[in-house]
Amino acid sequence: MSPPKKETKRTQQKLVPPARGRKQIARPGQDGGARQENRKRRIEALHRAATELFLERGLAAVSVEDLAAAAGLSKAGFYRYYASLEVLVAELMAPIKGALRDASDAAAQGLRAARKRDQLVLVYMQLGLSLTALVASEQASVRLYLQEVRGPAHGIRRPIASLAQDLDGIVLHLTEAAHAHGLLRSIEPEVSAQAVLGLLEHVLHRALRDERLVQAAEQLPALIGLVLGGVAKGDTKP
């Protein structure tokens, strides 16, 4: 019988377990494999449960335990996918962030070329159509944003506050561009921007809360035109 092999430094290293708390590298398996499909289904279940509970109770009233149970997972199961509820909320808001960025970039480009009032209105109408598509595709997340945007901007609401800050910046930038072209009345851009944004958010939130999404979405471009009728400069020359 041959003597046991002497362990080398390399084999000894293999036997040492990873340090406590060290992050492990996930192995999702092959694309389309069972593990990846299970992960996708559980994340979708978490998103559905989170949206329903957040809309029903508000962000601050939902715990990890509540959410995990509603999604059919344990508390430990939740933490396999998300480090915190805040991270989950950020993921729910991510599609809105991306769509707003794309829509604002297109609108900013249009405003740089606008010289007449009808050109300005057309840019904002196109923006309204983009927002309509966003509301239709992400209605639950949009409703959650509108419900929570005026809450304290910390903790679980940080992703909401971050999105609100982005939106404020987008609307202000578009308003300043319109003012630079002399297409709006001589009102402080911050004031007119918040007037437009506040009216749109209020009307849309009421409509979504009353489950009249289709009607609200169809009226967004018309509502934007109505608001512009109030802030557009009356003596703009062609």
N, C-alpha and C positions, 0 to 999 in steps of 0.2 A: 504493500500500500504506500503510495507516494505521500510525502509530507505535505501539509496544507501550504498553499501559496502565501508568501509573505505579502501583506497589503502594502501597496505603494502609496505614495502621497496622493496620487491621482484618484485611486480607488477609495482612499479614506475621505477625500473631498466629496465623492459621490454619495457616501453614506451619511454625510452631515445634513440634517434637515434644514430647510430655509429658516432664516431668522424670523422670530415672531413679528408679525405686522408687515413683513415684506410683501409687496404687491406681486402676485403671481401673474404670469402671462397667460391670457385666455387662449384656449384652443377651440375655436368655433367649429372645426371640422370642415369637410369639403362643402363648397357652395351647393346649396340645395339639399344638404344632408339633414338627417333627423334632428341633430343637435341644433343646427341653425334654424330649422323650422320651429322647433319648440321655443327657442329664444324669441323668435319673432312673434309667436302667438302670445307668449307671456308679456312681452312689452306692449303689444296691442291691448291685452287685457288690463294692464296697469294704466294705460292711457285712457281707456274707456271708463274704468272705475274712478280714476282721478278726476276726470272732467265732470262726471256725474256728481261725485261727492263735493267737489269744489263749488260747483254751481248751486248745489242744494244747501250747503252749510257755510260756504265761505272758506277761503284758504286757511285762516288761522284756526279753524275749528276741526280740521282733519289731521289725524295723527298717522304715522307710518303703520301702526297696527290696524287702524281703520281701513286704510287703503289696501294693505296686503290682504286682509280678510275679504274685502270686496272683490279682489282680483283672484281669489283662490290660492293665495300664497301665504307662507309664513313671513314673520318679520325678517328673518334671516334671508328668505327668498327675495324680498324686496331689495335688500342691500347687495344682492348679487348683480343687480342691474343698475341701481342708482345709489350714489353716495348719500343723497339727502332728498327731501321733498323739493328743496329749492332747485336742485339739478333737474328734477323731473319737470317742474314748471318751466324752466328755461327751455327744455326740449319741446314742450307744448307751444311755446311762443316762437320757436325758431322759424317755422314756415311763414309766419306773419312778418318777421324781421326781413327775411329774404325777399318776399313779394313786395314789401314797402320800399326796399332799397332799389329794386328793379324799376318799380313804377315811378319813384322820385327821380331816378337818373334819366328816364325817358322824358319826364315833365320838365326837368331842368334844361335839357337839350332843346326842347320845344320853346321854352321861354326865352332862351338866348337868341332865338331866331324871330321871336314875335315882335311886331312893330305896330300892329293895329289891335283894336279892342276885340274884333271877332277872332283874331288869331290867338289872343290870350284866352278867350272863352273856349276855343277849340282845345287848347292844351289842357285846360282844367276839365273839360268834358271827357277827354281821353283818360285823364287821371281818374275821373269818376267811374269810367268803365272798368279800369284796372282794379279799383277798390271794390266794385260790384263783384267781379270774379273772385277776389280774395275773400269777401264775406261769404259767398256761396260755397267756396271750397273749404274754408276753415271756420265755419259758423260757430262751432262750440268754443274754439279757442278765442275767437273774436269776442264772443259774449263774455267769456271769463275775463278777458282783458278789460272790457268796458265795466264789468262789475267791480273789479278790484283796483282799478287805476288810481282811485282817489284815496286808497288806504295808505297806512304807514309804509314808507319806502325802505323797509329793512327785512331781514330774514327771508321767509318764503316769498315775500312780495318783491324782492330785489329784481328778479327777471322782468316783472311787470313794470317796475319803475324804470329799468334800463330801456325797455321798449318805448315807454312814454317819452323818455328823454330823446330817443332817436326820432320819434314822430314829431316832437316839438321842433327839433332841429330841421327836419325835412320841410315842415310847413313854413317855418320862418325863412328858410333859404328860398323857397319858391315865392314867398311874399316879397322878400327883398328884391328878387330878380324882377318881379312885376313892377315894383316901385321904381327901380332903376330905369325902367323903360317908360316911366311916366304913365303907366296904364291904370294905376289905382289912385284913389283920393289921397290927400296928404294927411294920412293917419299913421301914427307910429306903427311900423311893421309888426312889432310884438303884439300890439293891440288887435290889429286886423287879423293877424294869423291866429291868435287865440279865439277870436270871435268866430272865425270859420270853423276851426277845429272843435271848439266847444259845442257849437250848434250841431255839427255832424255827429259827434259822439253821443250827444243827448238823444237826438232823434233815433239814431240807429240802436242805441241801447234799449229804448222804450219798445221799438219794433221787435227786436229779437226776444226781449223778455216776454212779450205778448204772443210770441210764436208767429209773427207775421213776416218771416224772413223774405219770402219771394217779393211781397209788395214793397218792403223796405229796400231791397236790393235794386229793384226796378226804378225806384225813385231817386237813387243816389245821384246820378248825373243831373237830373232836373233840380235837385236840391242844391247842388253845387252852383248851377247856373243862377238860381234864385239868390244865393248868397253873393255871388259875384256882381249881380245887378245892384246890390247895395254898396259894394266897396269899389266898383269900377269908376274910373274918372269919367265924368260926363262930357268933358270937352276934348277928349282924345281925337286928334286929327288923323285922317287916313294917310 
